[in-house]
Amino acid sequence: MLLLSEKEIRSVFSMRDAMEAVKEAFALSVRGGCQAPLRTNIQAAGVDGCFLFMPAYAPELETAALKNINIFPGNIERGLPTSTAQVLLMDGNTGVVTAVLDGTCVTQLRTGAASGAAFDLLARQDAKEGALIGTGGQAAAQLEAMLCARPLRQVRVYDMNQERARRFAAERQEALKGYGAEILAAASSEEAVEGADLIATVTPSSTPVFDGARVKPGAVVSCVGSYQPHMQEMDPVILERAAKIYFDSQEAVLAESGDIQIPLAEGRITQDRFTGELGQVVLGNLPGREGEDEIIVFKTVGIAAQDLVTAKRIYDRAVQAGIGLSWGDLG
């Protein structure tokens, strides 16, 4: 069994690699090639946290995986990651655990890559400006994926904690300087989204974090943070304005996300407005962008197929590169 740390994972696997792995995962899921029941969610009473367990099995990849991810938004005030995780990778023929990966890193890569895949498939080719709302544990990967998808000139970052937004922007400006984009802290979410071609939201908010009326024609909006029924970071106005609405998994989103559940219950939207799943675009079964002014929404809650394929591709690279710590070496 191989143990793979964040440093080792990132030494062999880039955000572009993750975006391709996630596209593969979305296509695999749409084709029915991955058995992945809805995740088990155990609430941590009194601390606004939860423990999530996500199993998956892909026969054609001869691989199974199990991720546990613990999401505690209050950790950001403690200087800790808001989500921590591990991924167990298993041989699909023997059931033997082949690897344990830093699941926090895998989650950051595959969650950022989900938005990155949506931007890559759906955004205008001439996109130049981005907006990121939220600076928690998933934010850095969201930003990198945005920059990886399109050669942006500027990205504006907003967080309710202005000092945290400024610190995040400065740190990411240095870390991602190779992309050539200017990364700035915005004074408000309105300032962030005004004129943005690509918008990503990654917050645990129970109220919308941006004004959907301010989103420009032609933009793509990826809402990532709402993974429970009481959470709603997406302004329903953007759903009413959208020409197309895509999901990572429509079943999972309808079961879990207030971003969609709440507007449906209020009658703001109906299911006939839903376009389909991003994997159908990957496979060519659904169109992507068909007009320069189309506003397109992508809602993701994360599916276990993403973790399985991403972890498998990382493991393959690690074996090829001869990196990682063997469990046997610990004895």
C-alpha positions in Angstrom: 0.0 0.0 0.0 1.3 3.4 -1.0 1.0 6.5 1.1 0.9 9.7 -0.9 1.2 13.2 0.7 0.1 16.5 -0.7 3.7 17.3 -1.7 4.1 14.1 -3.6 0.7 14.4 -5.3 1.4 17.9 -6.5 4.9 16.9 -7.8 3.3 14.6 -10.4 -0.2 16.0 -10.9 -1.2 19.4 -12.1 -4.5 21.3 -12.2 -4.7 20.6 -16.0 -4.2 16.9 -15.2 -7.0 17.2 -12.7 -9.4 18.9 -15.2 -8.9 16.1 -17.6 -9.4 13.5 -14.9 -12.6 15.2 -13.8 -13.9 15.3 -17.4 -13.2 11.6 -17.6 -15.1 11.1 -14.3 -18.1 13.0 -15.5 -18.3 11.1 -18.7 -17.8 7.8 -16.9 -20.7 8.7 -14.5 -23.0 9.6 -17.4 -22.2 6.3 -19.2 -23.1 4.4 -16.1 -19.5 3.2 -15.7 -19.2 4.1 -12.0 -21.3 2.8 -9.1 -21.5 5.7 -6.7 -24.4 5.9 -4.2 -25.2 9.3 -2.7 -22.8 10.1 0.0 -23.6 9.5 3.7 -23.8 12.8 5.6 -23.4 12.7 9.4 -23.9 16.1 11.1 -21.6 17.2 13.9 -24.2 18.7 16.3 -23.4 22.1 17.8 -20.3 22.9 15.7 -21.8 23.4 12.2 -19.8 20.6 10.8 -20.3 17.3 9.0 -18.7 14.0 8.2 -19.2 12.8 4.6 -18.4 9.3 3.3 -18.2 8.8 -0.5 -17.8 5.3 -2.0 -17.3 4.5 -5.7 -16.5 1.5 -7.9 -15.6 1.6 -11.6 -15.3 -1.9 -13.1 -13.7 -0.7 -16.3 -10.9 1.0 -14.3 -10.6 -2.1 -12.0 -10.7 0.3 -9.1 -12.8 1.2 -6.1 -12.4 4.2 -3.8 -13.7 5.5 -0.5 -13.3 9.1 0.6 -14.1 10.5 4.0 -14.2 14.3 4.1 -15.0 16.3 7.2 -16.3 19.8 6.6 -16.1 22.3 9.4 -16.5 25.9 8.2 -15.5 27.3 11.6 -12.0 26.0 11.1 -11.1 29.1 9.0 -11.2 31.1 12.2 -8.8 28.6 13.8 -6.3 28.8 11.0 -7.2 25.2 10.0 -8.5 23.8 6.7 -12.3 23.9 6.4 -12.3 20.5 4.9 -9.9 17.5 5.7 -10.0 14.2 4.0 -8.4 10.9 3.1 -9.0 8.7 0.0 -8.6 4.9 0.1 -7.9 3.5 -3.3 -8.6 -0.3 -3.8 -7.9 -2.9 -6.4 -11.2 -3.7 -8.1 -10.2 -7.3 -8.7 -8.9 -8.2 -5.2 -10.3 -5.6 -2.8 -6.8 -4.9 -1.5 -6.1 -1.3 -0.6 -3.4 0.0 -2.9 -3.0 3.5 -1.7 -4.1 6.1 0.9 -3.9 9.6 -0.5 -4.1 13.0 1.2 -7.8 13.5 0.5 -7.7 17.2 1.3 -5.4 17.7 -1.6 -7.4 15.3 -3.9 -10.6 17.2 -3.0 -9.1 20.6 -3.7 -7.8 19.4 -7.0 -11.0 17.7 -8.2 -13.3 20.3 -6.8 -11.3 23.1 -8.5 -11.1 21.0 -11.6 -14.9 20.6 -11.8 -15.3 24.3 -12.1 -12.2 24.4 -14.4 -13.8 21.7 -16.7 -17.1 23.7 -16.8 -15.2 26.9 -17.7 -13.1 25.0 -20.3 -16.2 23.5 -22.0 -18.6 26.4 -21.6 -16.9 29.8 -21.4 -16.4 32.2 -24.2 -13.0 31.9 -25.8 -12.2 35.6 -25.3 -12.9 35.5 -21.5 -10.6 38.0 -19.7 -12.0 38.7 -16.3 -12.9 36.4 -13.4 -14.5 36.6 -10.0 -14.1 34.4 -6.9 -16.3 34.6 -3.9 -15.0 32.9 -0.8 -11.4 32.3 0.4 -11.7 29.1 2.4 -10.0 25.8 1.8 -11.3 25.2 -1.7 -10.7 28.7 -3.0 -7.1 28.5 -4.1 -7.8 25.5 -6.4 -10.9 27.3 -7.8 -8.8 30.2 -8.7 -6.1 28.2 -10.3 -8.6 26.2 -12.3 -10.2 29.4 -13.6 -6.8 30.6 -14.7 -6.0 27.3 -16.3 -9.2 27.3 -18.3 -8.8 30.7 -19.9 -5.9 33.2 -20.1 -7.5 35.8 -17.8 -6.2 39.3 -17.4 -7.7 39.9 -13.9 -9.5 38.0 -11.1 -11.3 39.9 -8.3 -11.7 38.1 -5.0 -14.3 38.8 -2.4 -14.7 37.5 1.2 -16.8 38.9 4.0 -13.6 39.2 5.9 -11.8 41.9 4.0 -8.4 41.3 5.6 -8.6 37.6 4.7 -9.5 38.6 1.1 -6.5 40.9 0.8 -4.2 38.3 2.3 -5.5 35.6 0.0 -5.2 37.8 -3.1 -1.6 38.7 -2.2 -0.6 35.1 -1.5 -2.2 33.8 -4.7 -0.7 36.6 -6.8 2.7 35.3 -5.8 1.8 31.5 -6.0 0.1 31.8 -9.4 2.3 34.5 -11.0 3.1 32.2 -13.9 -0.4 32.6 -15.2 0.1 36.3 -15.7 -3.2 37.5 -14.2 -3.7 40.3 -11.8 -5.4 39.0 -8.6 -7.2 41.7 -6.6 -9.3 41.9 -3.4 -12.7 43.3 -4.1 -14.6 45.6 -1.7 -17.9 43.8 -2.4 -19.3 40.9 -4.2 -21.0 43.3 -6.6 -17.5 44.8 -7.5 -16.2 41.2 -7.9 -18.9 40.0 -10.4 -19.4 43.2 -12.4 -18.0 42.5 -15.8 -16.7 39.0 -14.9 -16.7 36.4 -17.6 -16.0 33.5 -15.2 -17.5 33.5 -11.7 -16.9 30.9 -9.0 -18.6 30.9 -5.6 -17.2 28.6 -2.8 -18.9 29.5 0.5 -21.1 27.8 3.0 -23.6 30.7 3.0 -27.3 30.2 3.6 -28.1 33.4 1.7 -27.0 34.4 -1.8 -23.6 35.9 -2.0 -23.9 37.9 -5.3 -26.5 39.8 -7.2 -27.6 37.7 -10.2 -28.8 40.9 -12.0 -25.2 42.1 -12.2 -23.8 39.1 -14.0 -22.9 40.1 -17.6 -24.3 38.3 -20.6 -22.0 35.6 -21.8 -20.7 34.7 -18.3 -20.3 31.2 -16.8 -21.2 30.8 -13.1 -19.9 27.9 -11.1 -21.5 27.5 -7.7 -19.5 25.1 -5.5 -20.2 25.8 -1.9 -23.8 24.8 -1.3 -23.8 21.1 -0.5 -26.6 21.0 2.0 -30.4 21.8 1.7 -30.1 24.9 4.0 -27.2 26.5 2.0 -27.9 28.9 -0.8 -25.0 30.9 -2.1 -26.5 31.3 -5.6 -28.9 34.1 -6.3 -32.0 32.5 -8.0 -32.1 35.4 -10.4 -29.1 33.9 -12.2 -31.1 30.7 -12.7 -34.0 32.7 -14.2 -31.5 34.5 -16.5 -29.5 31.4 -17.5 -29.8 30.0 -21.0 -28.4 26.7 -19.8 -28.1 25.0 -16.4 -25.7 22.1 -16.0 -24.8 19.8 -13.1 -22.1 17.4 -12.1 -24.9 15.0 -11.1 -28.5 16.2 -11.3 -29.6 13.4 -8.9 -27.0 14.5 -6.3 -27.7 18.2 -6.7 -31.5 17.7 -6.3 -30.9 15.6 -3.2 -28.4 17.9 -1.5 -28.2 21.5 -2.6 -30.3 24.4 -1.4 -29.0 26.4 -4.4 -31.5 24.4 -6.5 -33.9 22.9 -3.9 -35.0 26.3 -2.6 -35.8 28.0 -5.9 -37.6 24.9 -7.0 -39.7 24.9 -3.8 -40.4 28.6 -4.2 -41.5 28.2 -7.9 -38.7 30.4 -9.1 -37.6 27.7 -11.6 -38.9 24.3 -12.8 -36.9 21.2 -13.7 -37.6 21.7 -17.4 -35.1 24.5 -17.3 -32.3 22.1 -16.5 -30.1 21.3 -19.5 -28.3 18.2 -18.2 -25.0 17.0 -16.8 -21.6 18.2 -17.8 -20.5 14.6 -18.7 -23.1 14.8 -21.5 -21.2 17.8 -22.9 -17.9 15.9 -22.6 -19.4 13.0 -24.6 -20.9 15.3 -27.2 -24.5 14.3 -26.3 -25.4 17.9 -25.3 -24.2 21.2 -26.7 -22.1 23.6 -24.8 -22.2 27.3 -25.5 -24.2 28.1 -28.6 -24.3 31.9 -28.3 -21.9 34.6 -27.2 -24.4 36.2 -24.8 -25.6 33.0 -23.2 -25.4 33.0 -19.4 -24.5 29.4 -18.3 -24.8 28.0 -14.8 -22.9 25.0 -13.5 -23.9 23.6 -10.1 -21.7 21.0 -8.5 -21.9 19.2 -5.2 -19.1 16.8 -5.9 -19.5 13.1 -6.8 -17.4 10.1 -5.8 -16.5 9.3 -9.4 -14.4 12.5 -9.4 -12.4 11.2 -6.4 -12.0 7.7 -7.8 -10.7 8.8 -11.2 -8.5 11.6 -9.8 -7.0 9.3 -7.2 -6.4 6.6 -9.7 -4.6 8.9 -12.1 -2.5 10.3 -9.3 -1.6 6.8 -8.1 -0.6 5.7 -11.7 1.7 8.8 -12.0 3.2 8.1 -8.5 4.0 4.5 -9.3 5.5 5.5 -12.6 7.6 8.2 -10.9 8.6 5.9 -8.0 7.4 8.2 -5.3 5.4 7.7 -2.1 5.9 5.9 1.1 5.2 2.1 1.2 3.2 1.0 4.2 5.7 -1.8 4.7 8.5 0.7 5.1 6.8 2.0 8.3 7.5 -1.3 10.1 
